[in-house]
Amino acid sequence: MLSNKCKLHLKEVNETPLQHMISALWVAIKLQLLVPAIIIHAFAPRFFTKTGTNVMRKIIEGRNK
């Protein structure tokens, strides 16, 4: 069902397939919600000055739950 590469990745991140799916979907949702703030920032830089960076940093550091 899952390839060896998939199984290896799940082992590396210490998650079951379901846990990994939920985690990945949660990251995708957070990023989609972040898009409007980044677009507003593109036109009016005084708004959301650190929002994109902070959210992405939290995701990268694994604090996305």
PyMOL Python script that loads the backbone (N, CA, C, O; Angstrom):
from pymol import cmd

cmd.read_pdbstr("""\
ATOM      1  N   MET A   1       0.825  -1.192   0.000  1.00  0.00           N
ATOM      2  CA  MET A   1       0.000   0.000   0.000  1.00  0.00           C
ATOM      3  C   MET A   1       0.870   1.258   0.000  1.00  0.00           C
ATOM      4  O   MET A   1       0.749   2.086  -0.902  1.00  0.00           O
ATOM      5  N   LEU A   2       1.737   1.413   0.986  1.00  0.00           N
ATOM      6  CA  LEU A   2       2.644   2.557   1.020  1.00  0.00           C
ATOM      7  C   LEU A   2       4.012   2.125   0.516  1.00  0.00           C
ATOM      8  O   LEU A   2       4.488   1.033   0.828  1.00  0.00           O
ATOM      9  N   SER A   3       4.632   2.990  -0.262  1.00  0.00           N
ATOM     10  CA  SER A   3       5.967   2.665  -0.764  1.00  0.00           C
ATOM     11  C   SER A   3       6.976   2.697   0.381  1.00  0.00           C
ATOM     12  O   SER A   3       6.693   3.210   1.463  1.00  0.00           O
ATOM     13  N   ASN A   4       8.143   2.145   0.125  1.00  0.00           N
ATOM     14  CA  ASN A   4       9.199   2.160   1.143  1.00  0.00           C
ATOM     15  C   ASN A   4       9.610   3.582   1.487  1.00  0.00           C
ATOM     16  O   ASN A   4       9.914   3.881   2.642  1.00  0.00           O
ATOM     17  N   LYS A   5       9.621   4.469   0.479  1.00  0.00           N
ATOM     18  CA  LYS A   5       9.962   5.873   0.744  1.00  0.00           C
ATOM     19  C   LYS A   5       8.928   6.524   1.665  1.00  0.00           C
ATOM     20  O   LYS A   5       9.279   7.294   2.559  1.00  0.00           O
ATOM     21  N   CYS A   6       7.657   6.208   1.438  1.00  0.00           N
ATOM     22  CA  CYS A   6       6.608   6.739   2.296  1.00  0.00           C
ATOM     23  C   CYS A   6       6.769   6.244   3.731  1.00  0.00           C
ATOM     24  O   CYS A   6       6.691   7.017   4.686  1.00  0.00           O
ATOM     25  N   LYS A   7       6.994   4.951   3.856  1.00  0.00           N
ATOM     26  CA  LYS A   7       7.174   4.363   5.192  1.00  0.00           C
ATOM     27  C   LYS A   7       8.378   4.959   5.903  1.00  0.00           C
ATOM     28  O   LYS A   7       8.329   5.213   7.106  1.00  0.00           O
ATOM     29  N   LEU A   8       9.449   5.180   5.168  1.00  0.00           N
ATOM     30  CA  LEU A   8      10.650   5.774   5.745  1.00  0.00           C
ATOM     31  C   LEU A   8      10.370   7.196   6.224  1.00  0.00           C
ATOM     32  O   LEU A   8      10.789   7.586   7.313  1.00  0.00           O
ATOM     33  N   HIS A   9       9.660   7.964   5.405  1.00  0.00           N
ATOM     34  CA  HIS A   9       9.335   9.340   5.788  1.00  0.00           C
ATOM     35  C   HIS A   9       8.468   9.361   7.044  1.00  0.00           C
ATOM     36  O   HIS A   9       8.713  10.151   7.956  1.00  0.00           O
ATOM     37  N   LEU A  10       7.463   8.500   7.092  1.00  0.00           N
ATOM     38  CA  LEU A  10       6.594   8.452   8.269  1.00  0.00           C
ATOM     39  C   LEU A  10       7.383   8.074   9.517  1.00  0.00           C
ATOM     40  O   LEU A  10       7.127   8.592  10.604  1.00  0.00           O
ATOM     41  N   LYS A  11       8.335   7.175   9.353  1.00  0.00           N
ATOM     42  CA  LYS A  11       9.187   6.786  10.479  1.00  0.00           C
ATOM     43  C   LYS A  11      10.056   7.962  10.913  1.00  0.00           C
ATOM     44  O   LYS A  11      10.240   8.189  12.108  1.00  0.00           O
ATOM     45  N   GLU A  12      10.592   8.713   9.944  1.00  0.00           N
ATOM     46  CA  GLU A  12      11.443   9.871  10.258  1.00  0.00           C
ATOM     47  C   GLU A  12      10.686  10.932  11.046  1.00  0.00           C
ATOM     48  O   GLU A  12      11.241  11.543  11.960  1.00  0.00           O
ATOM     49  N   VAL A  13       9.422  11.153  10.695  1.00  0.00           N
ATOM     50  CA  VAL A  13       8.642  12.180  11.381  1.00  0.00           C
ATOM     51  C   VAL A  13       7.851  11.627  12.557  1.00  0.00           C
ATOM     52  O   VAL A  13       7.145  12.360  13.249  1.00  0.00           O
ATOM     53  N   ASN A  14       7.983  10.301  12.774  1.00  0.00           N
ATOM     54  CA  ASN A  14       7.347   9.622  13.904  1.00  0.00           C
ATOM     55  C   ASN A  14       5.831   9.851  13.922  1.00  0.00           C
ATOM     56  O   ASN A  14       5.258  10.251  14.935  1.00  0.00           O
ATOM     57  N   GLU A  15       5.198   9.586  12.769  1.00  0.00           N
ATOM     58  CA  GLU A  15       3.757   9.738  12.658  1.00  0.00           C
ATOM     59  C   GLU A  15       3.164   8.536  11.927  1.00  0.00           C
ATOM     60  O   GLU A  15       3.821   7.895  11.108  1.00  0.00           O
ATOM     61  N   THR A  16       1.916   8.255  12.244  1.00  0.00           N
ATOM     62  CA  THR A  16       1.174   7.263  11.485  1.00  0.00           C
ATOM     63  C   THR A  16       0.709   7.940  10.197  1.00  0.00           C
ATOM     64  O   THR A  16       0.751   9.166  10.095  1.00  0.00           O
ATOM     65  N   PRO A  17       0.266   7.156   9.215  1.00  0.00           N
ATOM     66  CA  PRO A  17      -0.234   7.785   7.989  1.00  0.00           C
ATOM     67  C   PRO A  17      -1.380   8.774   8.257  1.00  0.00           C
ATOM     68  O   PRO A  17      -1.426   9.845   7.652  1.00  0.00           O
ATOM     69  N   LEU A  18      -2.289   8.419   9.149  1.00  0.00           N
ATOM     70  CA  LEU A  18      -3.402   9.312   9.465  1.00  0.00           C
ATOM     71  C   LEU A  18      -2.915  10.585  10.155  1.00  0.00           C
ATOM     72  O   LEU A  18      -3.355  11.684   9.819  1.00  0.00           O
ATOM     73  N   GLN A  19      -2.016  10.436  11.109  1.00  0.00           N
ATOM     74  CA  GLN A  19      -1.462  11.613  11.788  1.00  0.00           C
ATOM     75  C   GLN A  19      -0.769  12.533  10.787  1.00  0.00           C
ATOM     76  O   GLN A  19      -0.900  13.755  10.857  1.00  0.00           O
ATOM     77  N   HIS A  20      -0.031  11.932   9.859  1.00  0.00           N
ATOM     78  CA  HIS A  20       0.698  12.725   8.883  1.00  0.00           C
ATOM     79  C   HIS A  20      -0.258  13.445   7.936  1.00  0.00           C
ATOM     80  O   HIS A  20      -0.033  14.603   7.585  1.00  0.00           O
ATOM     81  N   MET A  21      -1.318  12.765   7.525  1.00  0.00           N
ATOM     82  CA  MET A  21      -2.297  13.387   6.648  1.00  0.00           C
ATOM     83  C   MET A  21      -2.946  14.582   7.333  1.00  0.00           C
ATOM     84  O   MET A  21      -3.087  15.648   6.733  1.00  0.00           O
ATOM     85  N   ILE A  22      -3.338  14.404   8.586  1.00  0.00           N
ATOM     86  CA  ILE A  22      -3.967  15.498   9.332  1.00  0.00           C
ATOM     87  C   ILE A  22      -2.994  16.650   9.501  1.00  0.00           C
ATOM     88  O   ILE A  22      -3.372  17.808   9.322  1.00  0.00           O
ATOM     89  N   SER A  23      -1.762  16.357   9.838  1.00  0.00           N
ATOM     90  CA  SER A  23      -0.742  17.394  10.013  1.00  0.00           C
ATOM     91  C   SER A  23      -0.509  18.160   8.712  1.00  0.00           C
ATOM     92  O   SER A  23      -0.446  19.390   8.712  1.00  0.00           O
ATOM     93  N   ALA A  24      -0.382  17.434   7.611  1.00  0.00           N
ATOM     94  CA  ALA A  24      -0.140  18.081   6.320  1.00  0.00           C
ATOM     95  C   ALA A  24      -1.329  18.942   5.898  1.00  0.00           C
ATOM     96  O   ALA A  24      -1.152  20.043   5.375  1.00  0.00           O
ATOM     97  N   LEU A  25      -2.531  18.438   6.127  1.00  0.00           N
ATOM     98  CA  LEU A  25      -3.716  19.229   5.789  1.00  0.00           C
ATOM     99  C   LEU A  25      -3.817  20.473   6.656  1.00  0.00           C
ATOM    100  O   LEU A  25      -4.228  21.531   6.179  1.00  0.00           O
ATOM    101  N   TRP A  26      -3.446  20.357   7.922  1.00  0.00           N
ATOM    102  CA  TRP A  26      -3.476  21.509   8.827  1.00  0.00           C
ATOM    103  C   TRP A  26      -2.492  22.587   8.347  1.00  0.00           C
ATOM    104  O   TRP A  26      -2.809  23.776   8.383  1.00  0.00           O
ATOM    105  N   VAL A  27      -1.321  22.181   7.909  1.00  0.00           N
ATOM    106  CA  VAL A  27      -0.351  23.132   7.365  1.00  0.00           C
ATOM    107  C   VAL A  27      -0.927  23.802   6.116  1.00  0.00           C
ATOM    108  O   VAL A  27      -0.804  25.015   5.951  1.00  0.00           O
ATOM    109  N   ALA A  28      -1.547  23.024   5.250  1.00  0.00           N
ATOM    110  CA  ALA A  28      -2.129  23.581   4.031  1.00  0.00           C
ATOM    111  C   ALA A  28      -3.217  24.601   4.351  1.00  0.00           C
ATOM    112  O   ALA A  28      -3.295  25.649   3.710  1.00  0.00           O
ATOM    113  N   ILE A  29      -4.049  24.300   5.332  1.00  0.00           N
ATOM    114  CA  ILE A  29      -5.113  25.232   5.727  1.00  0.00           C
ATOM    115  C   ILE A  29      -4.516  26.513   6.286  1.00  0.00           C
ATOM    116  O   ILE A  29      -4.951  27.611   5.938  1.00  0.00           O
ATOM    117  N   LYS A  30      -3.513  26.374   7.158  1.00  0.00           N
ATOM    118  CA  LYS A  30      -2.877  27.565   7.734  1.00  0.00           C
ATOM    119  C   LYS A  30      -2.274  28.448   6.649  1.00  0.00           C
ATOM    120  O   LYS A  30      -2.407  29.671   6.695  1.00  0.00           O
ATOM    121  N   LEU A  31      -1.610  27.830   5.670  1.00  0.00           N
ATOM    122  CA  LEU A  31      -1.001  28.602   4.595  1.00  0.00           C
ATOM    123  C   LEU A  31      -2.063  29.288   3.737  1.00  0.00           C
ATOM    124  O   LEU A  31      -1.870  30.424   3.305  1.00  0.00           O
ATOM    125  N   GLN A  32      -3.180  28.607   3.489  1.00  0.00           N
ATOM    126  CA  GLN A  32      -4.256  29.223   2.705  1.00  0.00           C
ATOM    127  C   GLN A  32      -4.851  30.413   3.447  1.00  0.00           C
ATOM    128  O   GLN A  32      -5.189  31.425   2.834  1.00  0.00           O
ATOM    129  N   LEU A  33      -4.978  30.295   4.754  1.00  0.00           N
ATOM    130  CA  LEU A  33      -5.494  31.411   5.544  1.00  0.00           C
ATOM    131  C   LEU A  33      -4.500  32.567   5.611  1.00  0.00           C
ATOM    132  O   LEU A  33      -4.889  33.713   5.840  1.00  0.00           O
ATOM    133  N   LEU A  34      -3.246  32.272   5.417  1.00  0.00           N
ATOM    134  CA  LEU A  34      -2.201  33.283   5.462  1.00  0.00           C
ATOM    135  C   LEU A  34      -2.144  34.116   4.184  1.00  0.00           C
ATOM    136  O   LEU A  34      -1.698  35.263   4.214  1.00  0.00           O
ATOM    137  N   VAL A  35      -2.583  33.559   3.081  1.00  0.00           N
ATOM    138  CA  VAL A  35      -2.489  34.225   1.782  1.00  0.00           C
ATOM    139  C   VAL A  35      -3.120  35.625   1.790  1.00  0.00           C
ATOM    140  O   VAL A  35      -2.477  36.560   1.311  1.00  0.00           O
ATOM    141  N   PRO A  36      -4.343  35.823   2.306  1.00  0.00           N
ATOM    142  CA  PRO A  36      -4.904  37.181   2.293  1.00  0.00           C
ATOM    143  C   PRO A  36      -4.041  38.206   3.039  1.00  0.00           C
ATOM    144  O   PRO A  36      -3.907  39.346   2.593  1.00  0.00           O
ATOM    145  N   ALA A  37      -3.463  37.803   4.161  1.00  0.00           N
ATOM    146  CA  ALA A  37      -2.604  38.725   4.915  1.00  0.00           C
ATOM    147  C   ALA A  37      -1.378  39.111   4.100  1.00  0.00           C
ATOM    148  O   ALA A  37      -0.960  40.268   4.119  1.00  0.00           O
ATOM    149  N   ILE A  38      -0.803  38.156   3.389  1.00  0.00           N
ATOM    150  CA  ILE A  38       0.379  38.442   2.584  1.00  0.00           C
ATOM    151  C   ILE A  38       0.020  39.336   1.402  1.00  0.00           C
ATOM    152  O   ILE A  38       0.795  40.218   1.033  1.00  0.00           O
ATOM    153  N   ILE A  39      -1.143  39.115   0.811  1.00  0.00           N
ATOM    154  CA  ILE A  39      -1.580  39.971  -0.301  1.00  0.00           C
ATOM    155  C   ILE A  39      -1.826  41.392   0.193  1.00  0.00           C
ATOM    156  O   ILE A  39      -1.412  42.351  -0.458  1.00  0.00           O
ATOM    157  N   ILE A  40      -2.489  41.537   1.327  1.00  0.00           N
ATOM    158  CA  ILE A  40      -2.698  42.877   1.899  1.00  0.00           C
ATOM    159  C   ILE A  40      -1.355  43.524   2.175  1.00  0.00           C
ATOM    160  O   ILE A  40      -1.171  44.705   1.880  1.00  0.00           O
ATOM    161  N   HIS A  41      -0.421  42.785   2.728  1.00  0.00           N
ATOM    162  CA  HIS A  41       0.907  43.313   3.022  1.00  0.00           C
ATOM    163  C   HIS A  41       1.621  43.779   1.744  1.00  0.00           C
ATOM    164  O   HIS A  41       2.367  44.758   1.768  1.00  0.00           O
ATOM    165  N   ALA A  42       1.390  43.080   0.644  1.00  0.00           N
ATOM    166  CA  ALA A  42       2.029  43.462  -0.624  1.00  0.00           C
ATOM    167  C   ALA A  42       1.599  44.855  -1.059  1.00  0.00           C
ATOM    168  O   ALA A  42       2.404  45.603  -1.614  1.00  0.00           O
ATOM    169  N   PHE A  43       0.347  45.213  -0.816  1.00  0.00           N
ATOM    170  CA  PHE A  43      -0.163  46.516  -1.232  1.00  0.00           C
ATOM    171  C   PHE A  43      -0.046  47.576  -0.143  1.00  0.00           C
ATOM    172  O   PHE A  43       0.052  48.766  -0.443  1.00  0.00           O
ATOM    173  N   ALA A  44      -0.054  47.160   1.100  1.00  0.00           N
ATOM    174  CA  ALA A  44       0.039  48.084   2.232  1.00  0.00           C
ATOM    175  C   ALA A  44       1.018  47.493   3.239  1.00  0.00           C
ATOM    176  O   ALA A  44       0.602  46.854   4.205  1.00  0.00           O
ATOM    177  N   PRO A  45       2.309  47.699   3.023  1.00  0.00           N
ATOM    178  CA  PRO A  45       3.339  47.060   3.849  1.00  0.00           C
ATOM    179  C   PRO A  45       3.252  47.326   5.346  1.00  0.00           C
ATOM    180  O   PRO A  45       3.864  46.607   6.136  1.00  0.00           O
ATOM    181  N   ARG A  46       2.509  48.340   5.745  1.00  0.00           N
ATOM    182  CA  ARG A  46       2.414  48.618   7.184  1.00  0.00           C
ATOM    183  C   ARG A  46       1.536  47.600   7.913  1.00  0.00           C
ATOM    184  O   ARG A  46       1.579  47.507   9.140  1.00  0.00           O
ATOM    185  N   PHE A  47       0.742  46.841   7.161  1.00  0.00           N
ATOM    186  CA  PHE A  47      -0.110  45.826   7.761  1.00  0.00           C
ATOM    187  C   PHE A  47       0.556  44.451   7.687  1.00  0.00           C
ATOM    188  O   PHE A  47       1.245  44.139   6.716  1.00  0.00           O
ATOM    189  N   PHE A  48       0.349  43.650   8.702  1.00  0.00           N
ATOM    190  CA  PHE A  48       0.834  42.268   8.753  1.00  0.00           C
ATOM    191  C   PHE A  48       2.340  42.189   8.486  1.00  0.00           C
ATOM    192  O   PHE A  48       2.793  41.359   7.698  1.00  0.00           O
ATOM    193  N   THR A  49       3.102  43.051   9.142  1.00  0.00           N
ATOM    194  CA  THR A  49       4.533  43.163   8.854  1.00  0.00           C
ATOM    195  C   THR A  49       5.320  41.898   9.175  1.00  0.00           C
ATOM    196  O   THR A  49       6.328  41.628   8.522  1.00  0.00           O
ATOM    197  N   LYS A  50       4.896  41.131  10.142  1.00  0.00           N
ATOM    198  CA  LYS A  50       5.634  39.922  10.506  1.00  0.00           C
ATOM    199  C   LYS A  50       4.761  38.671  10.502  1.00  0.00           C
ATOM    200  O   LYS A  50       5.233  37.587  10.847  1.00  0.00           O
ATOM    201  N   THR A  51       3.525  38.806  10.125  1.00  0.00           N
ATOM    202  CA  THR A  51       2.580  37.695  10.190  1.00  0.00           C
ATOM    203  C   THR A  51       3.030  36.507   9.349  1.00  0.00           C
ATOM    204  O   THR A  51       3.079  35.382   9.848  1.00  0.00           O
ATOM    205  N   GLY A  52       3.358  36.739   8.085  1.00  0.00           N
ATOM    206  CA  GLY A  52       3.777  35.651   7.198  1.00  0.00           C
ATOM    207  C   GLY A  52       5.005  34.936   7.723  1.00  0.00           C
ATOM    208  O   GLY A  52       5.047  33.707   7.782  1.00  0.00           O
ATOM    209  N   THR A  53       5.994  35.709   8.100  1.00  0.00           N
ATOM    210  CA  THR A  53       7.236  35.135   8.610  1.00  0.00           C
ATOM    211  C   THR A  53       6.991  34.338   9.882  1.00  0.00           C
ATOM    212  O   THR A  53       7.496  33.224  10.025  1.00  0.00           O
ATOM    213  N   ASN A  54       6.225  34.895  10.801  1.00  0.00           N
ATOM    214  CA  ASN A  54       5.974  34.208  12.070  1.00  0.00           C
ATOM    215  C   ASN A  54       5.223  32.901  11.883  1.00  0.00           C
ATOM    216  O   ASN A  54       5.586  31.890  12.484  1.00  0.00           O
ATOM    217  N   VAL A  55       4.189  32.905  11.063  1.00  0.00           N
ATOM    218  CA  VAL A  55       3.407  31.688  10.845  1.00  0.00           C
ATOM    219  C   VAL A  55       4.261  30.632  10.161  1.00  0.00           C
ATOM    220  O   VAL A  55       4.260  29.472  10.574  1.00  0.00           O
ATOM    221  N   MET A  56       4.986  31.018   9.128  1.00  0.00           N
ATOM    222  CA  MET A  56       5.815  30.043   8.421  1.00  0.00           C
ATOM    223  C   MET A  56       6.928  29.498   9.302  1.00  0.00           C
ATOM    224  O   MET A  56       7.264  28.317   9.221  1.00  0.00           O
ATOM    225  N   ARG A  57       7.504  30.355  10.147  1.00  0.00           N
ATOM    226  CA  ARG A  57       8.543  29.887  11.061  1.00  0.00           C
ATOM    227  C   ARG A  57       7.989  28.845  12.024  1.00  0.00           C
ATOM    228  O   ARG A  57       8.637  27.833  12.290  1.00  0.00           O
ATOM    229  N   LYS A  58       6.783  29.093  12.551  1.00  0.00           N
ATOM    230  CA  LYS A  58       6.154  28.133  13.465  1.00  0.00           C
ATOM    231  C   LYS A  58       5.897  26.805  12.762  1.00  0.00           C
ATOM    232  O   LYS A  58       6.090  25.737  13.344  1.00  0.00           O
ATOM    233  N   ILE A  59       5.462  26.879  11.509  1.00  0.00           N
ATOM    234  CA  ILE A  59       5.209  25.650  10.759  1.00  0.00           C
ATOM    235  C   ILE A  59       6.523  24.885  10.571  1.00  0.00           C
ATOM    236  O   ILE A  59       6.573  23.675  10.790  1.00  0.00           O
ATOM    237  N   ILE A  60       7.565  25.577  10.171  1.00  0.00           N
ATOM    238  CA  ILE A  60       8.858  24.930   9.927  1.00  0.00           C
ATOM    239  C   ILE A  60       9.430  24.329  11.206  1.00  0.00           C
ATOM    240  O   ILE A  60      10.026  23.252  11.179  1.00  0.00           O
ATOM    241  N   GLU A  61       9.251  25.019  12.315  1.00  0.00           N
ATOM    242  CA  GLU A  61       9.769  24.536  13.591  1.00  0.00           C
ATOM    243  C   GLU A  61       8.909  23.434  14.191  1.00  0.00           C
ATOM    244  O   GLU A  61       9.256  22.874  15.230  1.00  0.00           O
ATOM    245  N   GLY A  62       7.796  23.121  13.548  1.00  0.00           N
ATOM    246  CA  GLY A  62       6.964  22.017  14.010  1.00  0.00           C
ATOM    247  C   GLY A  62       5.932  22.380  15.043  1.00  0.00           C
ATOM    248  O   GLY A  62       5.363  21.504  15.694  1.00  0.00           O
ATOM    249  N   ARG A  63       5.685  23.661  15.202  1.00  0.00           N
ATOM    250  CA  ARG A  63       4.673  24.085  16.177  1.00  0.00           C
ATOM    251  C   ARG A  63       3.372  24.408  15.459  1.00  0.00           C
ATOM    252  O   ARG A  63       2.743  25.427  15.745  1.00  0.00           O
ATOM    253  N   ASN A  64       2.964  23.558  14.536  1.00  0.00           N
ATOM    254  CA  ASN A  64       1.801  23.832  13.728  1.00  0.00           C
ATOM    255  C   ASN A  64       0.539  23.165  14.234  1.00  0.00           C
ATOM    256  O   ASN A  64      -0.480  23.142  13.544  1.00  0.00           O
ATOM    257  N   LYS A  65       0.608  22.629  15.426  1.00  0.00           N
ATOM    258  CA  LYS A  65      -0.572  21.911  15.936  1.00  0.00           C
ATOM    259  C   LYS A  65      -1.375  22.770  16.869  1.00  0.00           C
ATOM    260  O   LYS A  65      -2.399  22.327  17.390  1.00  0.00           O
TER     261      LYS A  65
END
""", "prot")
cmd.dss("prot")
cmd.show_as("cartoon", "prot")
cmd.util.cbc("prot")
cmd.orient("prot")
